[in-house]
Amino acid sequence: MAAEKILLAAKQSEKMGAMDFCIVISAKGPTPRIFKKVLEAVDLLRENTGLKIGCSLGDLKEEQAYELKEHGVWRYNHNLETCRSYFPNVCTTHSYDDRLRTAYLVKEAGMNLCCGGILGLGESTSQRFELAFELRDLGPSWVPINFINPRPGTPFEKLATVPALEAVKTIAIFRLILPDKILMTAGGREVTLRDMQAMGILAGANAMILGNYLTTPGRSPEEDLKMLDDLEMPIRRDVN
């Protein structure tokens, strides 16, 4: 996407009350050309908005992590996806330890780490909580909880979505295991929680990713903001 289009989307998000804006690519890691374009977009957004800028670019090299920090990127998303014991069933192009390496590099460079996973990939209930304890040991500031939204043509296309009440209970247990973290309901929340999205917030989630995702649409920000109004939960705007 051209930097000007990214800026337009960021300004629209800012008007909606978003706290930060995340630039995301779909790749194992950024090529030099893509990385340069990301930095250009980061600079443009910092000059023209009051948003905090996050990135999710896959595996990072050490110099890339420090360069992102120098350009003012405050948060980096790099999910573990699932727990160590189940990871080989989900990904074969790299290892669980590869993901940990980038996560620790992000913290070392001085950025806030945003790190969570996807629930419903075929893992057991105990493996979901295994992931929560692994995240506790890793110590991210933000933990996005994604739910499988099976995509046609992928190895997971025939998986069932996580039952809504089970998802709510899982959010509550993640809150107990990660009492001081910001838990975000993220991708797949619309198709999993459906009319129970407010219960996900009441169960322990205290942030949401608004808008569309990489390959699937989310619901409109207006709907999410109306839900927060109904819950009498104000939007926090001073997160450091």
Number of C-alpha atoms within 10 A of each C-alpha: 8 8 17 12 11 18 19 12 13 23 19 12 18 16 9 13 15 19 16 19 24 20 16 16 17 11 11 12 15 20 12 10 8 13 17 12 16 20 18 13 21 25 16 15 22 16 10 11 15 13 20 19 23 23 21 20 22 19 21 21 15 13 11 17 21 18 15 23 18 13 14 16 23 18 25 28 26 24 23 21 21 27 23 16 12 19 17 14 12 14 12 9 7 12 13 18 11 11 18 17 14 22 25 14 21 27 19 14 17 16 22 21 26 25 23 26 24 22 24 22 23 15 17 12 12 10 17 22 17 17 23 24 16 16 22 18 10 15 19 22 17 21 27 23 26 21 23 22 23 17 13 9 8 8 10 16 12 11 14 14 18 21 12 19 14 13 24 23 15 21 23 19 17 24 19 12 15 20 12 12 17 19 25 22 25 23 27 23 24 17 18 23 22 11 10 16 21 17 19 22 22 14 18 23 24 17 17 17 21 21 16 14 13 10 9 11 12 18 13 11 17 12 11 17 17 11 15 15 12 10 13 9 12 9 14 11 11 6 7 6
